[in-house]
Amino acid sequence: MERAEKIIIVWLLWVSGVCAQTIDVFVVEKPQTLRLLNRYEQSLGESEISKLYLFMPFEILRSRVIMSDGFTTAMKVRNGTDDYFILTDSPGKPINLESAGSFKVIYQVLKLNDTVLVRHPIDLLQGTEPGKTVTGVINQNEPAIRFFKAGNWTYVRTFKGTGWVRIEKDGYSFLHEPSSKKQPIDIESLLQPIIAESNTVLKKLFTVLNRQNATDKSIPQWRVQKVQKKIICTLSPSDWSHTFTESRNLLHREIANVLLGIPCKTRLTDSAIEITIY
């Protein structure tokens, strides 16, 4: 083989390794039972806890880190745009792992982290690895967030839950690819469960506070309004918007994560979350 041919082959192998990023993933059935801290090394708030779900996948950024106190150890992980620290004991095992149900570390999988539209109905299998029990069916034209691919299986999150699917190359389309046959994405429908979940948390919080303090404060709720090519999420009454700054930041990150791959841009303002549709 000529020297030039060898150089070309080596270059192609290097490029394929760069473009196809492989990661290690920790999948756990009940993540809320673990000792989790947010990226600021603080205990998770109620809104952050509400974002955890069954069989949640975490990309392992670092298998062992020392926290800012100088002695607590943790695993640094990521799900979507959110970073977490999973506290570990001295051997490096996550604390309370025995209460977390099924779990598994899956090594060297292909990172995807995009959103697609499913072209044909496919079965969804839930678990730390592909099984034989179908837990739901993803229907045609439903969106799916693809986390990673291991062999012929892809790990996704959909309205039907989180789990494994076998999806061929012609079985989906990227949401950012134009297609005359593709159904328009209803972004408001994608936002609805997120907004409803946040409003439920606020309602429960203020019900408790009003009862404890013998007050009758109005309960703030998120409202969604579409104005031309923008979708605007505001907190009503508006005088609460500056009180829940951190909650607004968390909601903005969650919305950005769900809309990953959709041709739109999210922006956080002083009083609202704006989504511009392209």
VENFENTA-V993893 format. One line per field, one symbol per residue. ss: DSSP state (2 for helix, 1 for strand, 0 for the rest). psi: psi as a letter, one per 20 degrees, with the letter a starting at -180 (. if undefined). A space follows every 50 residues. Layout:
# VENFENTA-V993893
ss=???
psi=???
This chain:
# VENFENTA-V993893
ss=00222222222222222220011111110022200111000010022220 00000111111111110000001111111001111111000001002220 00111111111111111100011110000000011111000011111111 00111111001111100022211100000000000022222222222222 22222222222220000000111111100111111102220000222222 2222222200000111110001111110
psi=pqggggggggggggghhghnpqrppoppgmhiirnpqaijkqqprghhhi iqrplppppogphpqpriiihpqrpprqodjpqrpoqrahijpppkhijj bqqqppqlropflrprpphqpqqppqriqpaippirporpjqqpopgrpo cjqpprpahiapbqqoprhjjrqqhipqphipqqpnhhhhhghgghgghg ggggghggghghjlrlqqoqqpqpppodkqppoqppqhiihihlghhhgg hghgghghjpipnrpqppahjropopp.
